[in-house]
Every structure is written in structure tokens, then in C-alpha cells.
Amino acid sequence: MVSYKNIGSFALVSVYDKSKLSLICKSFKKFNIGIISTGSTFNKIKNLGYECFEISKLTDFKEILDGRVKTLHHKIYSSILFDRNKLEHFKTFNKIKFPRIDYVVVNLYPFKKFSKKKQVIEKTIEMIDIGGSALIRSASKNYHSITTLSSPKNYTEFSKNLTKNKGCTTLIFRKKMAIRAFKLSYKYDKDIFEWLSNKQQQQIK
């Protein structure tokens, strides 16, 4: 495998819904954008025939607690959140010696789907996505530089924008994707709040 140091821009891909994954990987390969990934997503991308760097090897931190902690690492968030327009941010980021993430492709665990099923509460709680939510919110906050894709429904539009702009996305597109991601995050948290509140009311009764 080639060294990540020979690649200027990277995409962090960590998805529950792996549909259309080949489409997004094809776009990244076309414009020499490296792919960093986790667990089952990493294996899927490799099986599709694309080069991919395993995130745990780059951070030197293996996922723990049955996968509850795998992307919550300061190097990942430093790469996503550093302000490309501030020299001091660049200096700080360069010190951590980590790939520069410019694209974040993450979709969340299907909490609402699981919460509707009659099952043990603990199983539904495991569908509360922590790392994924943090990633799309971080990337969306830094939309001036980062492209956030929070649903496979956005992949085709992204590929067209990337091709039209010769390997980059426009600020207008990045802002639109950030708005979609924050809307998704808002609804996701709302679903969790309503489910937990309902469970609490049932316990009181």
C-alpha cells in the first residue's frame, strides 16, 4: 500500500448504511483522494477493490468497549476541525503528523428503526450513535473547508460537484451538505429524547 504521506487530501468514511459505497470510492479514486476508514466499512471498501487506510493504525489506537470508542480521537478531530486560514492552526496540525481530512462520509446507526421494535432497552441504547454524530457535527462546523456527506442520497450530487470542479467541491455545496447534516443530527437527537422520555413516563406509571 502507498504511504499516506504521498496523498494530499483524505476522506474519512465510516458508515452503517453501505449502499452506494462503490460510487463514492470511485469518485475519491478518480481524484486521488485517499480513504481512511474503520472496522466493517474498511473491510467493505477493501472487498470492493479500493485502497484504504485503517484508522486504528494511523491513530495507533484500536477501537475499544465493543466499538463504542473508535473514532473519538484527538488526531481525527484535529484534522477535521483545524482552520485552514489560520497559520497557528496549520502549525499545530502539522505537529500531530496525521493525514488531512477534507471529506467526512458518515451515516448514523438507525436508532429510530430499532427504537420502534419491542426488544431489550439495552439493545436500543447501543444504537445511539456517539462517534458518528460527533464527526458529522465537527465536519459541518468547518464547512468552509470540509465536505460532509451524511447520507448515501448525497453521493451522486457530490460526485457531480467534484467532477465539475476538477476534484474539489464548492463552498455553496459544502454549506448545503452541512445544513443537511445538522438537520439530520437535530432529528436524530430529537428521536432519542422522545424515546427516552417515553420510557421514563412508562416507568413512572
DOVOGU-975655 format. One record per residue (C-alpha): chain; x, y, z; residue in one letter; residue number from 1. Coordinates in steps of 0.001 Angstrom, whole numbers. Example, Ala and Ser with C-alpha at 12.3 -4.5 7.8 and 13.67 -1.06 7.14 Angstrom:
REM residues 2
<site><chain>A</chain><x>12300</x><y>-4500</y><z>7800</z><res>A</res><n>1</n></site>
<site><chain>A</chain><x>13670</x><y>-1060</y><z>7140</z><res>S</res><n>2</n></site>
***
This chain:
REM residues 205
<site><chain>A</chain><x>0</x><y>0</y><z>0</z><res>M</res><n>1</n></site>
<site><chain>A</chain><x>1174</x><y>3523</y><z>-768</z><res>V</res><n>2</n></site>
<site><chain>A</chain><x>2146</x><y>5783</y><z>2074</z><res>S</res><n>3</n></site>
<site><chain>A</chain><x>-479</x><y>8281</y><z>3183</z><res>Y</res><n>4</n></site>
<site><chain>A</chain><x>2270</x><y>10931</y><z>3087</z><res>K</res><n>5</n></site>
<site><chain>A</chain><x>2114</x><y>10853</y><z>-716</z><res>N</res><n>6</n></site>
<site><chain>A</chain><x>-1563</x><y>11826</y><z>-710</z><res>I</res><n>7</n></site>
<site><chain>A</chain><x>-2601</x><y>15403</y><z>-59</z><res>G</res><n>8</n></site>
<site><chain>A</chain><x>-6289</x><y>15051</y><z>743</z><res>S</res><n>9</n></site>
<site><chain>A</chain><x>-8303</x><y>12357</y><z>2523</z><res>F</res><n>10</n></site>
<site><chain>A</chain><x>-11848</x><y>11228</y><z>3126</z><res>A</res><n>11</n></site>
<site><chain>A</chain><x>-12911</x><y>9643</y><z>6390</z><res>L</res><n>12</n></site>
<site><chain>A</chain><x>-15546</x><y>7035</y><z>5571</z><res>V</res><n>13</n></site>
<site><chain>A</chain><x>-17422</x><y>5298</y><z>8391</z><res>S</res><n>14</n></site>
<site><chain>A</chain><x>-20950</x><y>4206</y><z>7507</z><res>V</res><n>15</n></site>
<site><chain>A</chain><x>-23678</x><y>1921</y><z>8818</z><res>Y</res><n>16</n></site>
<site><chain>A</chain><x>-25547</x><y>2029</y><z>5502</z><res>D</res><n>17</n></site>
<site><chain>A</chain><x>-23028</x><y>751</y><z>2982</z><res>K</res><n>18</n></site>
<site><chain>A</chain><x>-25225</x><y>1180</y><z>-95</z><res>S</res><n>19</n></site>
<site><chain>A</chain><x>-23642</x><y>3136</y><z>-2966</z><res>K</res><n>20</n></site>
<site><chain>A</chain><x>-20255</x><y>2853</y><z>-1270</z><res>L</res><n>21</n></site>
<site><chain>A</chain><x>-18645</x><y>1900</y><z>-4559</z><res>S</res><n>22</n></site>
<site><chain>A</chain><x>-19866</x><y>5152</y><z>-6131</z><res>L</res><n>23</n></site>
<site><chain>A</chain><x>-18225</x><y>7312</y><z>-3503</z><res>I</res><n>24</n></site>
<site><chain>A</chain><x>-14977</x><y>5308</y><z>-3548</z><res>C</res><n>25</n></site>
<site><chain>A</chain><x>-14820</x><y>5587</y><z>-7334</z><res>K</res><n>26</n></site>
<site><chain>A</chain><x>-15043</x><y>9376</y><z>-7077</z><res>S</res><n>27</n></site>
<site><chain>A</chain><x>-12275</x><y>9526</y><z>-4494</z><res>F</res><n>28</n></site>
<site><chain>A</chain><x>-10003</x><y>7304</y><z>-6561</z><res>K</res><n>29</n></site>
<site><chain>A</chain><x>-10613</x><y>9398</y><z>-9681</z><res>K</res><n>30</n></site>
<site><chain>A</chain><x>-9206</x><y>12494</y><z>-7972</z><res>F</res><n>31</n></site>
<site><chain>A</chain><x>-6514</x><y>10786</y><z>-5892</z><res>N</res><n>32</n></site>
<site><chain>A</chain><x>-8292</x><y>11389</y><z>-2597</z><res>I</res><n>33</n></site>
<site><chain>A</chain><x>-7164</x><y>8869</y><z>-4</z><res>G</res><n>34</n></site>
<site><chain>A</chain><x>-9669</x><y>6919</y><z>2051</z><res>I</res><n>35</n></site>
<site><chain>A</chain><x>-9455</x><y>6352</y><z>5799</z><res>I</res><n>36</n></site>
<site><chain>A</chain><x>-11943</x><y>4016</y><z>7399</z><res>S</res><n>37</n></site>
<site><chain>A</chain><x>-12991</x><y>1894</y><z>10363</z><res>T</res><n>38</n></site>
<site><chain>A</chain><x>-13983</x><y>-1696</y><z>11093</z><res>G</res><n>39</n></site>
<site><chain>A</chain><x>-16629</x><y>-3173</y><z>8804</z><res>S</res><n>40</n></site>
<site><chain>A</chain><x>-16547</x><y>-162</y><z>6467</z><res>T</res><n>41</n></site>
<site><chain>A</chain><x>-12816</x><y>-638</y><z>5975</z><res>F</res><n>42</n></site>
<site><chain>A</chain><x>-13359</x><y>-4315</y><z>5119</z><res>N</res><n>43</n></site>
<site><chain>A</chain><x>-16165</x><y>-3470</y><z>2701</z><res>K</res><n>44</n></site>
<site><chain>A</chain><x>-14083</x><y>-892</y><z>866</z><res>I</res><n>45</n></site>
<site><chain>A</chain><x>-11190</x><y>-3345</y><z>548</z><res>K</res><n>46</n></site>
<site><chain>A</chain><x>-13567</x><y>-6032</y><z>-740</z><res>N</res><n>47</n></site>
<site><chain>A</chain><x>-14809</x><y>-3583</y><z>-3362</z><res>L</res><n>48</n></site>
<site><chain>A</chain><x>-11219</x><y>-3353</y><z>-4594</z><res>G</res><n>49</n></site>
<site><chain>A</chain><x>-10226</x><y>111</y><z>-3363</z><res>Y</res><n>50</n></site>
<site><chain>A</chain><x>-7175</x><y>1167</y><z>-1385</z><res>E</res><n>51</n></site>
<site><chain>A</chain><x>-7976</x><y>2209</y><z>2158</z><res>C</res><n>52</n></site>
<site><chain>A</chain><x>-6061</x><y>3128</y><z>5312</z><res>F</res><n>53</n></site>
<site><chain>A</chain><x>-7315</x><y>1660</y><z>8572</z><res>E</res><n>54</n></site>
<site><chain>A</chain><x>-7880</x><y>4455</y><z>11037</z><res>I</res><n>55</n></site>
<site><chain>A</chain><x>-6714</x><y>2497</y><z>14081</z><res>S</res><n>56</n></site>
<site><chain>A</chain><x>-3271</x><y>2087</y><z>12510</z><res>K</res><n>57</n></site>
<site><chain>A</chain><x>-2991</x><y>5806</y><z>11786</z><res>L</res><n>58</n></site>
<site><chain>A</chain><x>-4022</x><y>6823</y><z>15296</z><res>T</res><n>59</n></site>
<site><chain>A</chain><x>-2243</x><y>3845</y><z>16913</z><res>D</res><n>60</n></site>
<site><chain>A</chain><x>-5440</x><y>3314</y><z>18889</z><res>F</res><n>61</n></site>
<site><chain>A</chain><x>-7626</x><y>226</y><z>18426</z><res>K</res><n>62</n></site>
<site><chain>A</chain><x>-11357</x><y>511</y><z>18956</z><res>E</res><n>63</n></site>
<site><chain>A</chain><x>-12446</x><y>-485</y><z>22444</z><res>I</res><n>64</n></site>
<site><chain>A</chain><x>-15577</x><y>-1111</y><z>24524</z><res>L</res><n>65</n></site>
<site><chain>A</chain><x>-17251</x><y>-3242</y><z>21834</z><res>D</res><n>66</n></site>
<site><chain>A</chain><x>-16834</x><y>-455</y><z>19278</z><res>G</res><n>67</n></site>
<site><chain>A</chain><x>-18244</x><y>2327</y><z>21451</z><res>R</res><n>68</n></site>
<site><chain>A</chain><x>-14922</x><y>4149</y><z>21119</z><res>V</res><n>69</n></site>
<site><chain>A</chain><x>-13226</x><y>4014</y><z>17735</z><res>K</res><n>70</n></site>
<site><chain>A</chain><x>-13261</x><y>7471</y><z>16112</z><res>T</res><n>71</n></site>
<site><chain>A</chain><x>-13191</x><y>9586</y><z>19287</z><res>L</res><n>72</n></site>
<site><chain>A</chain><x>-9530</x><y>10510</y><z>18968</z><res>H</res><n>73</n></site>
<site><chain>A</chain><x>-7864</x><y>13931</y><z>19099</z><res>H</res><n>74</n></site>
<site><chain>A</chain><x>-5875</x><y>13387</y><z>15888</z><res>K</res><n>75</n></site>
<site><chain>A</chain><x>-9037</x><y>12747</y><z>13892</z><res>I</res><n>76</n></site>
<site><chain>A</chain><x>-10822</x><y>15813</y><z>15222</z><res>Y</res><n>77</n></site>
<site><chain>A</chain><x>-7736</x><y>17992</y><z>14867</z><res>S</res><n>78</n></site>
<site><chain>A</chain><x>-7593</x><y>17022</y><z>11193</z><res>S</res><n>79</n></site>
<site><chain>A</chain><x>-11264</x><y>17843</y><z>10657</z><res>I</res><n>80</n></site>
<site><chain>A</chain><x>-11528</x><y>20992</y><z>12760</z><res>L</res><n>81</n></site>
<site><chain>A</chain><x>-8335</x><y>22959</y><z>12167</z><res>F</res><n>82</n></site>
<site><chain>A</chain><x>-8981</x><y>26272</y><z>10421</z><res>D</res><n>83</n></site>
<site><chain>A</chain><x>-7156</x><y>26217</y><z>7097</z><res>R</res><n>84</n></site>
<site><chain>A</chain><x>-6992</x><y>30033</y><z>7128</z><res>N</res><n>85</n></site>
<site><chain>A</chain><x>-5048</x><y>30285</y><z>10391</z><res>K</res><n>86</n></site>
<site><chain>A</chain><x>-1289</x><y>29779</y><z>10335</z><res>L</res><n>87</n></site>
<site><chain>A</chain><x>-1182</x><y>28757</y><z>14005</z><res>E</res><n>88</n></site>
<site><chain>A</chain><x>-3778</x><y>26053</y><z>13338</z><res>H</res><n>89</n></site>
<site><chain>A</chain><x>-1661</x><y>24742</y><z>10485</z><res>F</res><n>90</n></site>
<site><chain>A</chain><x>1424</x><y>24641</y><z>12696</z><res>K</res><n>91</n></site>
<site><chain>A</chain><x>-444</x><y>22766</y><z>15427</z><res>T</res><n>92</n></site>
<site><chain>A</chain><x>-1941</x><y>20309</y><z>12963</z><res>F</res><n>93</n></site>
<site><chain>A</chain><x>1394</x><y>19591</y><z>11288</z><res>N</res><n>94</n></site>
<site><chain>A</chain><x>2863</x><y>18598</y><z>14641</z><res>K</res><n>95</n></site>
<site><chain>A</chain><x>424</x><y>15707</y><z>15085</z><res>I</res><n>96</n></site>
<site><chain>A</chain><x>1611</x><y>14082</y><z>11826</z><res>K</res><n>97</n></site>
<site><chain>A</chain><x>-1756</x><y>12858</y><z>10598</z><res>F</res><n>98</n></site>
<site><chain>A</chain><x>-3498</x><y>12843</y><z>7175</z><res>P</res><n>99</n></site>
<site><chain>A</chain><x>-5522</x><y>15941</y><z>6293</z><res>R</res><n>100</n></site>
<site><chain>A</chain><x>-9203</x><y>15046</y><z>6217</z><res>I</res><n>101</n></site>
<site><chain>A</chain><x>-11222</x><y>17186</y><z>3788</z><res>D</res><n>102</n></site>
<site><chain>A</chain><x>-14217</x><y>14880</y><z>3360</z><res>Y</res><n>103</n></site>
<site><chain>A</chain><x>-16287</x><y>13157</y><z>6029</z><res>V</res><n>104</n></site>
<site><chain>A</chain><x>-18664</x><y>10430</y><z>4867</z><res>V</res><n>105</n></site>
<site><chain>A</chain><x>-20663</x><y>9183</y><z>7826</z><res>V</res><n>106</n></site>
<site><chain>A</chain><x>-24183</x><y>7920</y><z>8334</z><res>N</res><n>107</n></site>
<site><chain>A</chain><x>-25585</x><y>7088</y><z>11725</z><res>L</res><n>108</n></site>
<site><chain>A</chain><x>-26840</x><y>3934</y><z>13405</z><res>Y</res><n>109</n></site>
<site><chain>A</chain><x>-30582</x><y>3561</y><z>12643</z><res>P</res><n>110</n></site>
<site><chain>A</chain><x>-31770</x><y>4433</y><z>16138</z><res>F</res><n>111</n></site>
<site><chain>A</chain><x>-35364</x><y>5265</y><z>15217</z><res>K</res><n>112</n></site>
<site><chain>A</chain><x>-35806</x><y>1967</y><z>13389</z><res>K</res><n>113</n></site>
<site><chain>A</chain><x>-34573</x><y>-5</y><z>16396</z><res>F</res><n>114</n></site>
<site><chain>A</chain><x>-36498</x><y>2082</y><z>18931</z><res>S</res><n>115</n></site>
<site><chain>A</chain><x>-39783</x><y>1046</y><z>17329</z><res>K</res><n>116</n></site>
<site><chain>A</chain><x>-39077</x><y>-2642</y><z>17900</z><res>K</res><n>117</n></site>
<site><chain>A</chain><x>-40096</x><y>-4489</y><z>21034</z><res>K</res><n>118</n></site>
<site><chain>A</chain><x>-36748</x><y>-5512</y><z>22419</z><res>Q</res><n>119</n></site>
<site><chain>A</chain><x>-34431</x><y>-5118</y><z>25365</z><res>V</res><n>120</n></site>
<site><chain>A</chain><x>-33775</x><y>-1439</y><z>26141</z><res>I</res><n>121</n></site>
<site><chain>A</chain><x>-30011</x><y>-2019</y><z>26189</z><res>E</res><n>122</n></site>
<site><chain>A</chain><x>-30060</x><y>-3089</y><z>22515</z><res>K</res><n>123</n></site>
<site><chain>A</chain><x>-31743</x><y>154</y><z>21508</z><res>T</res><n>124</n></site>
<site><chain>A</chain><x>-29306</x><y>2181</y><z>23606</z><res>I</res><n>125</n></site>
<site><chain>A</chain><x>-26432</x><y>608</y><z>21645</z><res>E</res><n>126</n></site>
<site><chain>A</chain><x>-27983</x><y>2197</y><z>18532</z><res>M</res><n>127</n></site>
<site><chain>A</chain><x>-27367</x><y>5677</y><z>19933</z><res>I</res><n>128</n></site>
<site><chain>A</chain><x>-24525</x><y>6837</y><z>17710</z><res>D</res><n>129</n></site>
<site><chain>A</chain><x>-21919</x><y>8935</y><z>19510</z><res>I</res><n>130</n></site>
<site><chain>A</chain><x>-18838</x><y>8974</y><z>17284</z><res>G</res><n>131</n></site>
<site><chain>A</chain><x>-20816</x><y>9361</y><z>14069</z><res>G</res><n>132</n></site>
<site><chain>A</chain><x>-22796</x><y>12314</y><z>15392</z><res>S</res><n>133</n></site>
<site><chain>A</chain><x>-19626</x><y>13999</y><z>16632</z><res>A</res><n>134</n></site>
<site><chain>A</chain><x>-17939</x><y>13525</y><z>13258</z><res>L</res><n>135</n></site>
<site><chain>A</chain><x>-20703</x><y>14987</y><z>11113</z><res>I</res><n>136</n></site>
<site><chain>A</chain><x>-21175</x><y>17912</y><z>13507</z><res>R</res><n>137</n></site>
<site><chain>A</chain><x>-17432</x><y>18659</y><z>13556</z><res>S</res><n>138</n></site>
<site><chain>A</chain><x>-17150</x><y>18451</y><z>9780</z><res>A</res><n>139</n></site>
<site><chain>A</chain><x>-20249</x><y>20589</y><z>9290</z><res>S</res><n>140</n></site>
<site><chain>A</chain><x>-18947</x><y>23248</y><z>11671</z><res>K</res><n>141</n></site>
<site><chain>A</chain><x>-15864</x><y>23530</y><z>9456</z><res>N</res><n>142</n></site>
<site><chain>A</chain><x>-17849</x><y>23536</y><z>6187</z><res>Y</res><n>143</n></site>
<site><chain>A</chain><x>-15644</x><y>26296</y><z>4764</z><res>H</res><n>144</n></site>
<site><chain>A</chain><x>-13087</x><y>23535</y><z>4213</z><res>S</res><n>145</n></site>
<site><chain>A</chain><x>-14796</x><y>20189</y><z>4848</z><res>I</res><n>146</n></site>
<site><chain>A</chain><x>-17406</x><y>18363</y><z>2795</z><res>T</res><n>147</n></site>
<site><chain>A</chain><x>-19858</x><y>16392</y><z>4939</z><res>T</res><n>148</n></site>
<site><chain>A</chain><x>-21879</x><y>13553</y><z>3439</z><res>L</res><n>149</n></site>
<site><chain>A</chain><x>-24362</x><y>12216</y><z>5988</z><res>S</res><n>150</n></site>
<site><chain>A</chain><x>-26488</x><y>10060</y><z>3658</z><res>S</res><n>151</n></site>
<site><chain>A</chain><x>-25982</x><y>7862</y><z>578</z><res>P</res><n>152</n></site>
<site><chain>A</chain><x>-28651</x><y>10055</y><z>-1054</z><res>K</res><n>153</n></site>
<site><chain>A</chain><x>-25995</x><y>12774</y><z>-1358</z><res>N</res><n>154</n></site>
<site><chain>A</chain><x>-23366</x><y>10684</y><z>-3140</z><res>Y</res><n>155</n></site>
<site><chain>A</chain><x>-24465</x><y>11275</y><z>-6730</z><res>T</res><n>156</n></site>
<site><chain>A</chain><x>-24765</x><y>15022</y><z>-6204</z><res>E</res><n>157</n></site>
<site><chain>A</chain><x>-21342</x><y>15032</y><z>-4570</z><res>F</res><n>158</n></site>
<site><chain>A</chain><x>-19733</x><y>13102</y><z>-7436</z><res>S</res><n>159</n></site>
<site><chain>A</chain><x>-21139</x><y>15561</y><z>-9973</z><res>K</res><n>160</n></site>
<site><chain>A</chain><x>-19925</x><y>18561</y><z>-7963</z><res>N</res><n>161</n></site>
<site><chain>A</chain><x>-16485</x><y>17018</y><z>-7524</z><res>L</res><n>162</n></site>
<site><chain>A</chain><x>-16169</x><y>16271</y><z>-11243</z><res>T</res><n>163</n></site>
<site><chain>A</chain><x>-17460</x><y>19661</y><z>-12323</z><res>K</res><n>164</n></site>
<site><chain>A</chain><x>-14898</x><y>21402</y><z>-10123</z><res>N</res><n>165</n></site>
<site><chain>A</chain><x>-11987</x><y>19108</y><z>-11020</z><res>K</res><n>166</n></site>
<site><chain>A</chain><x>-11510</x><y>17356</y><z>-7678</z><res>G</res><n>167</n></site>
<site><chain>A</chain><x>-12871</x><y>19972</y><z>-5291</z><res>C</res><n>168</n></site>
<site><chain>A</chain><x>-16312</x><y>20898</y><z>-4007</z><res>T</res><n>169</n></site>
<site><chain>A</chain><x>-17762</x><y>24387</y><z>-3992</z><res>T</res><n>170</n></site>
<site><chain>A</chain><x>-18407</x><y>26379</y><z>-821</z><res>L</res><n>171</n></site>
<site><chain>A</chain><x>-22101</x><y>26522</y><z>-1717</z><res>I</res><n>172</n></site>
<site><chain>A</chain><x>-22230</x><y>22736</y><z>-1950</z><res>F</res><n>173</n></site>
<site><chain>A</chain><x>-20322</x><y>22243</y><z>1318</z><res>R</res><n>174</n></site>
<site><chain>A</chain><x>-22665</x><y>24605</y><z>3148</z><res>K</res><n>175</n></site>
<site><chain>A</chain><x>-25700</x><y>22794</y><z>1740</z><res>K</res><n>176</n></site>
<site><chain>A</chain><x>-24316</x><y>19466</y><z>2932</z><res>M</res><n>177</n></site>
<site><chain>A</chain><x>-23581</x><y>20969</y><z>6363</z><res>A</res><n>178</n></site>
<site><chain>A</chain><x>-27174</x><y>22159</y><z>6668</z><res>I</res><n>179</n></site>
<site><chain>A</chain><x>-28435</x><y>18679</y><z>5788</z><res>R</res><n>180</n></site>
<site><chain>A</chain><x>-26099</x><y>17104</y><z>8332</z><res>A</res><n>181</n></site>
<site><chain>A</chain><x>-27174</x><y>19427</y><z>11147</z><res>F</res><n>182</n></site>
<site><chain>A</chain><x>-30814</x><y>18791</y><z>10271</z><res>K</res><n>183</n></site>
<site><chain>A</chain><x>-30195</x><y>15049</y><z>10448</z><res>L</res><n>184</n></site>
<site><chain>A</chain><x>-28340</x><y>15454</y><z>13754</z><res>S</res><n>185</n></site>
<site><chain>A</chain><x>-31205</x><y>17517</y><z>15173</z><res>Y</res><n>186</n></site>
<site><chain>A</chain><x>-33812</x><y>14922</y><z>14206</z><res>K</res><n>187</n></site>
<site><chain>A</chain><x>-31614</x><y>12119</y><z>15494</z><res>Y</res><n>188</n></site>
<site><chain>A</chain><x>-31246</x><y>13706</y><z>18932</z><res>D</res><n>189</n></site>
<site><chain>A</chain><x>-34964</x><y>14506</y><z>18956</z><res>K</res><n>190</n></site>
<site><chain>A</chain><x>-35797</x><y>10837</y><z>18340</z><res>D</res><n>191</n></site>
<site><chain>A</chain><x>-33539</x><y>9777</y><z>21210</z><res>I</res><n>192</n></site>
<site><chain>A</chain><x>-35018</x><y>12416</y><z>23522</z><res>F</res><n>193</n></site>
<site><chain>A</chain><x>-38588</x><y>11355</y><z>22738</z><res>E</res><n>194</n></site>
<site><chain>A</chain><x>-37809</x><y>7660</y><z>23152</z><res>W</res><n>195</n></site>
<site><chain>A</chain><x>-36047</x><y>8129</y><z>26488</z><res>L</res><n>196</n></site>
<site><chain>A</chain><x>-38772</x><y>10465</y><z>27729</z><res>S</res><n>197</n></site>
<site><chain>A</chain><x>-41435</x><y>7923</y><z>26799</z><res>N</res><n>198</n></site>
<site><chain>A</chain><x>-39534</x><y>5161</y><z>28616</z><res>K</res><n>199</n></site>
<site><chain>A</chain><x>-39281</x><y>7362</y><z>31687</z><res>Q</res><n>200</n></site>
<site><chain>A</chain><x>-43033</x><y>8030</y><z>31664</z><res>Q</res><n>201</n></site>
<site><chain>A</chain><x>-43705</x><y>4287</y><z>31392</z><res>Q</res><n>202</n></site>
<site><chain>A</chain><x>-41518</x><y>3633</y><z>34426</z><res>Q</res><n>203</n></site>
<site><chain>A</chain><x>-43348</x><y>6315</y><z>36457</z><res>I</res><n>204</n></site>
<site><chain>A</chain><x>-46706</x><y>4729</y><z>35653</z><res>K</res><n>205</n></site>
***
